[in-house]
Amino acid sequence: MRKTELLMPAGSLDVLKTAVIYGADAVYIGGEAFGLRAKAHNFSLEEMKEGVRFAHGRGVKVYVTANILAHNQDLAGVEEYFEELRAVGPDALIISDPGVFAAARRVLPETEVHISTQANNTNYGTYLFWHGLGARRVVSARELSLEEIREIRSRIPEDMEIETFIHGAMCISYSGRCLLSNFLTGRDANQGACTHPCRWKYALMEETRPGEYMPVYENDRGTFIFNSKDLCMVEHIPELLEAGIDSFKVEGRMKTALYVATVARAYRKAIDDYRQGPEIYRKNLEWYKEEIGKCTNREFTTGFFFGKPDREAHIYGSSTYVKNYTYLGTVESADSRGFGRLEQKNKFSVGERIEVMKPDGRNLEAVVMGIWNEGGESQDSAPHARQILYVDLDVQTEEFDILRRKEV
């Protein structure tokens, strides 16, 4: 069985560090240009350097996305950007455009190139084409079944790698090649500026009855006729490993540290448990599912892995997010008094019962005994988002522990 990496997303330096600590083998990030998540925080060159140092110091790889579909005016800037990446030293570039690929091979010939899912990689001939040009890895299109992936594995060189999305949001359009955002708002999804109109709430209006909005299908939260469910394959780790996939990829460069930590920790344990013994994996299956459900998500689906979904198991959902837990902050350090220092992400108060999520898999219930702001003044609550706080809990906290609250 091939050694399979767990590849996690990171939209900021803090989230990169969280992904590394909570179990990622590799992390993919975007710079301030030429990636498909322009609305993510993204990384400056200095942040990239720090992120690579942090990850490499813990044996974790870092891949940089440059997967836009480039226009003429982009190409000169792409080459300049790749020149700047020399000093960063990423382990690979993720690229979809042949012109950008050629620039990467010219400017950074020693850096691996991985072909993005945006390139519509649906057959072994495509894999062989990119391998012939020097690509080390190809990211499979989300429309592929496990049977198709197994056939691709059998027909490509042993040293060529397959990367496959196994968890996270999916796009309504073929391999993410969407024109809705461009048509409705003038912002090009294929240039990194998607406004996610597939997640908007829609209604039907008859031409001769302007202003009369009729639902197509709706629940109490609205109508989401383009909305896809979230992919989740934590119950199918054996099938994924046995298909010969080299990298399990999780979507989410715009997600929080809580999402990344929760998903990374659950899949890390699932993969490691299965390698120790299938019976261990089966024994802990409910734990993986329960943990995955604690981060913000839509309804789950297995996508196209087991063939084209039928009407009963379709990938399109009629609802938006389910939010079971709220992210309160990540402990940046713990002082001699045992107080955890963190940047507050959502409101919480003295006396509340919360949960401390630890990288080793433990979840500890805790009571908030006290909150102080960075100036040292005592507070009865923490009313302002993004405030630097010191928090006293009735359990011990350490660096990178995540605080979260269960929502009723």
Salt bridges, closest charged atoms under 4 A:
GLU5 OE2 - ARG137 NH1 2.73
ASP25 OD2 - ARG268 NH1 2.86
GLU46 OE2 - LYS49 NZ 3.23
GLU50 OE2 - LYS17 NZ 3.05
GLU79 OE2 - ARG106 NH2 2.29
GLU83 OE1 - ARG86 NE 2.92
ASP91 OD2 - HIS56 NE2 2.68
GLU112 OE1 - HIS114 NE2 2.93
GLU112 OE2 - ARG136 NH1 2.98
GLU151 OE2 - ARG155 NE 3.06
GLU158 OE2 - ARG2 NH1 2.68
ASP159 OD1 - HIS131 NE2 3.48
GLU161 OE2 - ARG136 NH2 3.22
GLU161 OE1 - ARG137 NH2 2.80
GLU163 OE1 - ARG137 NH1 2.74
GLU163 OE2 - LYS249 NZ 3.02
ASP230 OD1 - ARG298 NH1 2.86
GLU235 OE1 - LYS289 NZ 3.69
GLU239 OE2 - HIS236 ND1 3.09
ASP246 OD1 - ARG2 NE 2.70
ASP246 OD2 - ARG153 NH1 2.99
GLU251 OE1 - LYS255 NZ 3.72
ASP272 OD1 - ARG268 NH2 3.19
ASP273 OD2 - LYS269 NZ 3.34
GLU286 OE2 - LYS289 NZ 3.14
GLU291 OE1 - ARG265 NH2 2.69
GLU291 OE2 - LYS294 NZ 2.90
GLU291 OE1 - ARG404 NH2 3.40
GLU332 OE1 - ARG341 NH1 2.26
ASP335 OD2 - ARG337 NH2 2.69
GLU343 OE1 - LYS345 NZ 3.54
GLU343 OE2 - ARG386 NH2 3.05
GLU352 OE1 - ARG405 NH1 3.39
GLU355 OE2 - LYS294 NZ 3.78
GLU355 OE2 - ARG404 NH2 2.62
ASP360 OD2 - ARG362 NE 2.85
GLU365 OE1 - ARG353 NH1 3.56
GLU374 OE2 - ARG341 NH2 2.43
GLU398 OE1 - LYS358 NZ 3.46
ASP401 OD2 - LYS358 NZ 2.55
GLU407 OE2 - ARG405 NE 3.14
